[in-house]
Amino acid sequence: MPIWLRNFTFKQIAEYKEQERDAYKKAASKGKKGTNIDLNNPGKVPDSRRQINPPNYITKASKK
């Protein structure tokens, strides 16, 4: 790989990572930290009225 192409590729990747980091910081600075899960009622979805149903099957492992 030629030096100029290696340098160009490195600069493109560095710019992309910087933009990604800035977008992450911007999203994180809006005051939303963590998730909005109610730990007392984990089956309820906070953003809607839908209820998360647990799976209705039972897995059995061998008892050795």
C-alpha positions in Angstrom: 0.0 0.0 0.0 1.5 3.4 -0.9 2.3 5.8 1.8 -0.1 8.5 0.5 -3.0 6.0 0.5 -2.1 4.8 4.0 -2.1 8.4 5.3 -5.3 9.2 3.5 -7.1 6.2 4.9 -5.8 6.9 8.4 -7.1 10.5 8.2 -10.5 9.4 7.0 -10.8 6.9 9.8 -9.7 9.4 12.4 -12.2 12.0 11.1 -15.0 9.5 11.2 -14.1 8.4 14.7 -14.0 12.0 15.9 -17.4 12.7 14.4 -18.8 9.6 16.0 -17.3 10.6 19.4 -18.8 14.1 19.1 -22.2 12.7 18.3 -22.0 10.4 21.3 -21.0 13.2 23.6 -23.8 15.4 22.2 -26.4 12.7 22.8 -25.0 11.9 26.3 -25.1 15.6 27.3 -28.8 16.0 26.7 -29.4 14.7 30.3 -30.4 11.2 29.5 -28.2 8.9 31.6 -29.0 5.2 31.6 -32.3 3.6 30.7 -35.8 4.2 32.0 -36.5 0.8 33.3 -38.7 0.4 36.3 -36.8 -2.2 38.4 -39.9 -2.9 40.5 -41.9 -3.8 37.4 -39.4 -4.9 34.7 -42.0 -6.4 32.4 -43.6 -3.0 31.7 -42.3 -0.9 28.9 -42.0 2.7 30.0 -42.5 4.4 26.6 -45.7 2.6 25.7 -48.6 0.7 27.2 -47.4 -2.6 25.9 -46.5 -5.4 28.3 -43.5 -7.6 27.7 -44.5 -11.2 27.9 -42.1 -13.8 29.3 -41.5 -16.8 27.1 -44.2 -19.5 27.4 -41.9 -22.5 27.1 -39.8 -24.4 29.6 -36.3 -25.6 28.8 -35.1 -28.7 30.5 -31.4 -29.4 31.0 -30.1 -32.8 31.7 -29.4 -33.5 35.3 -26.0 -35.1 35.4 
